[in-house]
Amino acid sequence: MKQKSIYASLLPVMLAFFCMGFVDLVGTASNYVKADLVLSDTEANIFPSMVFFWFLLFSVPTGVLMGKIGRRKTVIASLVVTVLSLVIPIVEYSYTSMLVSFSLLGIGNTLMQVSLNPLLSSIVKGDKLASSLTFGQFVKAIASFIAPIIMARAALSFENWRLLFPLFMIIAIIAIVWLGFTSIQEEKEDSKNASFKECFALLGNKFVLLCFLGIMCHVGIDVGVNVTAPKILMERLGISLQDATYSTSVYFLFRTIGCFSGALILARFSPKKFFGISVICMILAMIGFFAFDSKIALYTAIALVGFGNSNVFSIIFSQALLQNPDKKNEVSGLMIMGLFGGTIFPFFMGLATDSLASQAGALAVMSIGVVYLLFMSFKLKGNTANA
């Protein structure tokens, strides 16, 4: 009966993880908006940037909010904001309305990222948490995968790519209702009097700071590969942008495979060892990017970094939470704030690339993140159950 109760709580939470993946529609959608509204690259590139910007501003406040209203209610609030973001393109389609829509999508995703992971930790305990978080990322990746496909099919069949918005809106509403009627026992003593000072004070904890920087590197590498992989193929192989964009699909494919396999592996093996294997995959990928120019070798490197980076977030996040069980809300806020690394890394990658007039500059910046994760692999706890 207890097992059935856990599954009953997990299902709506996993649907919320699926809704978390809605944010990844921004990358593809911005290209459609650019074409529809005849925008410049600068104007169109504002859309993805808006998403990461809100992680910096709202992550810690969300941790404080959770201390006041609880995790489940915060997740529901995030889904409500997500629904509002999806309604706007249906009602009004303009540059301003899309800026507002994507901003709300970023804010809703920030609220969701901060609150959903600790909510899952209220259901799944100890050494099973890392595998459960990874499975949640796998469910999220499914939404990331299907969004571009749905947009393309809608554009081809109905000449309206925005049909994706009402579809995702309906799914988000179902998640709100389902989670609203689901009872989840949360730790009553957790972060009752959370404050901004207490959240940022946790950075004084060396392990929390280590994890925070690790999250920044993970997301920086993630965004960096998505931005740089097509450019590397164009530079090395002389192919068109249209052909080079398949590299992004390969990256997401192996990230999804990594999340699924990681959920199984982490349920049986030490997160520390698996983290080390993941980092080795990324090291081999960076070597491949620098050393080879053939199509097969470059795609292999993209696959390796996709698989290697797929479980880094879940392992770091779970260890940070389990290291500070009485400060889960504050820790979650800080870890999600680390997603701002997705803005910082591309900035320096661009500077390095312009300086060297080669994508080797971007690879060098990403390699710094990989080296940090290698250093971090020696600092992780051997068993999250005892962290």
N, C-alpha and C positions, 0 to 999 in steps of 0.2 A: 504493500500500500504506500509505503514511504517512497519507494522507487517511482511509482505511478505519479505521486505528488510532485516529485522533482521534474519528471518529464512534462507534466502539465504546466509547470512554471517555465521550463526551458523553451517550449515551443513559441510562445509569444515573444520571448526575449530574442530568439533567433530570427523571428520575423522582423524585429526591430533592427537587428544586425543587417538584414537585407535592405531595409530602408536606409541604413547608414551608407550603403553603397550608391545611393542616388546622387551623392555629391560628385561622383566621377563622370556624370553626364556632361558636366560643364565643359570639359576639354573638347569633346566632339560638338556639343551644341554651339560653342563659340564660333566654330567654323561655319555652321549654318547661318548663324546670326550675322556674321561678317558678310556672307554672300547675299543674304536677304536685304540687309540694310546698307550695303555697299560701304563697309567700314574699312579703315586703314588697319594695319597690323597692330599699331599702338593702341588704337581704340578697342580692338577685339581682344587683345592680350590683357586688358583690365579685368575681364570676366574671371579667368582662373585665379588671378592675383587676389581678387576680393575674397575668395574662399579661405586662403591661408591667413589673410590679414586678421580675420576674426578669431582665429585660434590664439593669437597673441593677446587680444583684448578680453575675450570672454572665458578662457579656460579656468583661470583661478576664481573669478566671480561665480562660475558654475559650481566649483567645489564648495564655495561658501553657501550657495543656494541649496545644495544637497544636504548640508548640515541642518538646514532649517525646515525643508519640506520633504526630505527623503529622496532616495534614488529613483524609485519607481515613478513618482510624480514628476521628477525632473526629466526622465525619459519621455513620459507622456507629453510634457511641455515642449520638448524638442521635436516630437512628432507633429504637434500642432503647428509650430513654426514652419516645419517642413511642408506641411499641407498648404499653408498660406503662400509659401514660395512657389508651389506648383500651380496654384490657382491663378496667380498674376499673369503668366504668359497666355492663359486661356482667355482671360478677360481683356487684356491689353498687350499688344505686341509692338514695342518701340525700344529704342536704345535705353531710355531712362527706365522703362518698366523692367527690362531684362537686367539692368544693373541692380534694381531693387530686388528682383526675384533671386538672382544669384547671391546677393548679400544675405538675404534671409535664409537661403539654402546653406550658406556658410555658417551663419549663426546657429541655425538648427542643428547642423552637423557637429559644431563645437559642443553644444549642450549634450548631444547624443554620445559623442565620443567620450566625454568626461564622465557621464553618469551611467552609461550602459555597461561598461567593463566592471565597475564596482558592483553594479546590480547583479551581474553574473556571478561575482565572487560571493554574493549572499546566498546563492543557490549551490554552487560548486565549491568545495573546500580543498585545501591542502595541495597535494601533488597532482591533482587532476585539473587544477585551475589553468595551467599553461596550455594543456591540450584543448580545454574547452574554449579558451580565448582564441586559440588558433582556428578551431572549427567555426567560431563566430566570424573570424576574418575570411574563412572560406565561403561562408554564406554571403558575406558582404561582397566578395569578389564575383559572385554569380551576378549580382545586380550590375556591377561594373562592366561585366562581360556583355550582358544582354542589352544594355542601354544603347550603345552605338548600332547594334544590329536592328533594334526596334526602330530607331530613328531612320536608318537607311531604308528599311522595308516600308515604313510609313511614307517616306518621301517618294519612294518608287511607285508604290501602289496607290497612294491617296494624295500625293503631291502636298503633303503636310506633315513634316517631321515632328511638329509639336504635339501630335497625338500621343506621344510618350508621356506628356505631363498629366493628362487626365487618368491615364492608366496607372502611373506611379502614385497619383493622388489617392485613388481608390485603395490601393494596397496600404498606403500610410494610414488611411482612415480605419481600415480593418485592424491594423496594428494598435491604434489608439484604443479602439473598443475592446479588443481582446486583452490587452495589457491592463486596461481599466478594470476589467472584471476578474483579473488574476491576483490572488493574494500571495505576496512574497514576504517572508520574514526577514527583516533587516536588523542589523545590530543596533540596538537602541542607544548604546553608549557612544556610538561612533560619531565623532565630530559635532557634538551638540552645539558647542560654542566656537565653531570654526571662524577664523578671521583672516583677512589678507596677510596680516603680520605672521600668523601661524603657518600659513601656506608657504610664504617665501622663506620663513625661518628654516623650513625643512631642507633648503638647499645647503644649509650648514652641515647637514649629514652627508658625509663623503660618499656613501653608497647611493643615496638619492640623487646627488649631483652627478655621479657617474652614470646613473640610469637616464637622467635628464639629457645629458650630452649624447648618450647612446641613441635616444629617440631622435634627437636632432640629426644625427648622422644617418640613421636608418631612413628617415623621410627625405633627407637631402639626396641620398643615393637613389631612392625610389623616383623622385621627381627628376633628378638629374639624368637617369637612364631614359626616362620617357622623352625628355627634351633632346638629349644628345644622340641616342642610338640611330635615329634616321639620318642625322647629320653626318655621323661617322660613316655610314654606308654610302652616302652620297659622295663624301670626300674620298673614301678609299676605293670605291667600286665605280664611281662615275655614273650611278643610276639616278633615275628621276625621283622626285619627292613622293609621287604616288606609289612607286615600287618600294621605296624605303620605309614607308609607314607600316608595312607588314612587320617590321622589327618590334614595334610597340605591341602588336598582337601576340607576338612570340613571348615577349616579356610577361604580359599579363597571363598568358597560358601557363607558363612555368611558375608564376607566382601562385596561381590557383592550385596547380598540382602540388606545389610545396606546402600550401596551407592544408590541403586535404591529407597529404601523407604525414605532415607534421602533427596533425591532431591525433593520428594513430601512434606515431613514434613517441610523442611526448607523454602519452598515457602509460608507456612502458619503460622509457629510458630517461636518464638524467638530462634535464634541460641544459646543464653546463656543457655536457659532451656534445649534444646536438647543436648548441650554439656555436661551438668550436668548428664542427663540420660545416655549418652554414657559412661561417666566415672564411673557411678554406675555399669553399666554392666561389666566394666573391673575389678572393685573392687570385685564384686561377683565372677568373673572368677578366680582371684588370690586366693580368699578364697577357692574356689573349688579345685584348684590345690594343695593347702597346706593341705586341710582337708580330701579329699576323695581319694580312691584308686580304685573305681569301674570304669568299662569301660564307662558306661552311664554318670556318674558324670564328668569324665575327658573330654569326648566328648562335654558335655554340657558347660563346662568351655571354651573349645576351640571355640565353637560357640559363646559364650557370648563375648569373647575378640575380635573375628572377627567382630561381629556386632558393638560392642562398639568402636572399633578403626577405623571403616570405614569412619566416617565423621569428625574426629578430624582435619585432614589436611585441608580440605576445609574450616571449620569454622575459624581456626586460620589464614589461609592464607588470607581469605576475610576480616577479621577484621584488619589484619596488613595493607592491601592495603587501606582500607577505612579510617583507622586512619591517613594515610599519602597519600592523593590523589595526591599531587604534586611530590611524590617521589616513584611512583609505580615500576619503573624499578629497583631502588636501593633496595627497600624493597623485591621485588621478588628475586633478586640475593641473598640477605641474607637468606631469608626463604629456598630457595632451597639448599643453602650451609649447612643448618641444616640437610639435608638428610645424611650428613656424620655421623650422629648419628647411622646409620646402620652399620658402621664399629666399632664405639667406644663401643656400648652396648655389642655386641657379644664377644669382647675382654675381658671385665670385667666379663661377664657371664661365660666365660671359666675359668678365674682365680678363681672365686668364687666356681664353680663346682668342680674344681680340689682340692681346699682347703678343701671343705666339703665332697668330694667323693660322692656327691649327686646332682641331678638336682635341689634340693632345693636352691642351691647357685645361679643358673641362675634365678630362680623364684624370689629370693630376689632382684636381680639387676633390673629385670623388674618391680617389685613392687615399687621400688624407682621412676621409670618413671611414674607409675600410680598415686602415691602420689603427684608428681609434677603437673600432669594434674588436680588432684582434687583441689589443691591449685589454679591453674590457672582458674578453673571454676568460682571462686568467683571474679576474676579480669576482666573477659570479659565484653564487653559492652552489655547492654540489647537489643539493636536494632542496627544492622549493618547499617541500613539506616541513622542513626544519628551518626555513629561512626566517 
